[in-house]
Amino acid sequence: MNETKTVLVVDDSRVSRLMARQFILSRQPDWKVEEAGTGEEAIEKVKTLSPVLILIDVNMPGMGGLAAAEHLRAACPDAHISLVTANVQNATRSRATELGIGFMEKPITETRIHALIGALE
C-alpha cells in the first residue's frame, strides 16, 4: 500500500492556495495538501510534515519566499521545492538554482500543476 504523499502550498493569498489545492487534488485525489499563509508558518509546519512537494510564493509579507525556501530546503532535503512567481530577478534565480529549487510561473494553472506532479510520479 502506498503512503499518502503530502504537499505544502505556501502563499499569502488564500485564493491562490485554494486554487493550487484544487489543481493538485484533481490530479492526485489521495494526496494530502497542507497550507501556510507565511514563510514562518511553513517552517513551523514542516517540523511535523514530510512533504514531497512544496510550492512557495516568492512575494509574501514578512519572510519572503526565497528566504523561507532556504529554511525549507534544510528541513526537507528530499522535497521538490518550486518558487511560484510572475517575475524573478537573476540573483533570486541564481540562489534558487544553488539550492536545487525550481520555478513555476504565475498564474498557477491546472496544466502547470499537473506537469509538475507528473515529473514527481
C-alpha positions as CSV (number, residue, x, y, z in Angstrom):
1,M,0.0,0.0,0.0
2,N,1.4,3.4,-1.0
3,E,2.0,6.0,1.7
4,T,-0.1,9.2,1.3
5,K,2.0,12.0,-0.1
6,T,1.9,15.5,1.3
7,V,2.2,18.8,-0.5
8,L,2.7,22.1,1.2
9,V,1.3,25.2,-0.5
10,V,2.7,28.5,0.9
11,D,1.1,31.7,-0.3
12,D,-0.3,34.8,1.5
13,S,-3.2,34.7,-0.9
14,R,-5.9,32.4,0.3
15,V,-7.4,32.2,-3.3
16,S,-4.0,31.1,-4.7
17,R,-3.7,28.4,-2.0
18,L,-7.2,27.1,-2.7
19,M,-6.6,27.0,-6.5
20,A,-3.4,25.1,-6.0
21,R,-5.1,22.7,-3.7
22,Q,-7.9,22.1,-6.2
23,F,-5.5,21.5,-9.1
24,I,-3.3,19.1,-7.0
25,L,-6.3,17.1,-5.8
26,S,-7.7,16.9,-9.3
27,R,-4.6,15.0,-10.4
28,Q,-3.9,13.2,-7.1
29,P,-7.1,12.9,-5.0
30,D,-5.4,10.8,-2.3
31,W,-2.6,13.3,-1.6
32,K,-2.8,15.5,1.5
33,V,-2.5,19.2,0.8
34,E,-1.4,21.4,3.7
35,E,-1.4,25.2,3.5
36,A,0.6,28.0,5.1
37,G,0.0,31.7,4.7
38,T,3.5,32.9,5.5
39,G,7.1,31.6,5.3
40,E,7.3,31.5,9.1
41,E,4.2,29.3,9.2
42,A,5.6,27.0,6.6
43,I,8.8,26.5,8.6
44,E,6.7,25.6,11.6
45,K,4.5,23.1,9.6
46,V,7.4,21.2,8.2
47,K,8.5,20.2,11.7
48,T,5.6,17.7,11.7
49,L,5.3,17.1,7.9
50,S,7.4,15.3,5.3
51,P,6.1,16.9,2.1
52,V,7.2,15.5,-1.3
53,L,6.4,18.9,-2.9
54,I,6.5,22.5,-1.6
55,L,5.0,25.3,-3.7
56,I,6.0,28.7,-2.3
57,D,5.2,32.2,-3.4
58,V,8.2,34.5,-3.8
59,N,6.5,37.7,-2.8
60,M,5.0,37.5,0.7
61,P,4.9,39.8,3.7
62,G,7.4,39.1,6.4
63,M,9.9,36.4,5.4
64,G,10.0,36.2,1.6
65,G,9.7,33.0,-0.4
66,L,13.4,32.6,-1.2
67,A,14.4,33.0,2.5
68,A,11.7,30.6,3.6
69,A,12.7,28.2,0.8
70,E,16.3,28.1,2.1
71,H,15.0,27.0,5.6
72,L,12.6,24.5,4.0
73,R,15.4,23.0,1.9
74,A,17.4,22.4,5.0
75,A,14.4,20.9,6.8
76,C,13.2,18.8,3.9
77,P,16.2,17.9,1.7
78,D,14.3,15.4,-0.3
79,A,11.3,17.6,-1.1
80,H,10.8,19.1,-4.5
81,I,10.5,22.9,-3.9
82,S,9.2,25.3,-6.5
83,L,9.1,29.0,-6.1
84,V,5.9,30.5,-7.7
85,T,6.3,33.9,-9.3
86,A,5.4,36.0,-12.2
87,N,8.7,37.8,-12.3
88,V,12.0,36.6,-10.9
89,Q,15.3,38.5,-10.6
90,N,18.5,37.0,-11.7
91,A,20.0,37.0,-8.2
92,T,16.9,35.1,-6.9
93,R,17.2,32.6,-9.8
94,S,20.9,32.0,-9.2
95,R,20.4,31.4,-5.4
96,A,17.5,29.1,-6.0
97,T,19.5,27.1,-8.5
98,E,22.3,26.7,-6.0
99,L,19.7,25.3,-3.5
100,G,18.1,23.0,-6.1
101,I,14.9,24.9,-6.1
102,G,12.7,25.2,-9.2
103,F,10.3,27.8,-10.5
104,M,6.7,27.8,-11.6
105,E,5.3,30.8,-13.4
106,K,2.2,32.6,-12.2
107,P,-0.6,32.4,-12.7
108,I,-0.9,28.9,-11.3
109,T,-2.8,26.7,-13.7
110,E,-4.0,23.2,-13.7
111,T,-1.7,22.4,-16.6
112,R,1.4,23.7,-14.8
113,I,0.5,21.9,-11.5
114,H,-0.2,18.6,-13.4
115,A,3.1,18.9,-15.3
116,L,5.0,19.4,-12.0
117,I,3.2,16.4,-10.3
118,G,3.8,14.3,-13.4
119,A,7.5,14.9,-13.0
120,L,7.3,13.6,-9.5
121,E,5.4,10.4,-10.3
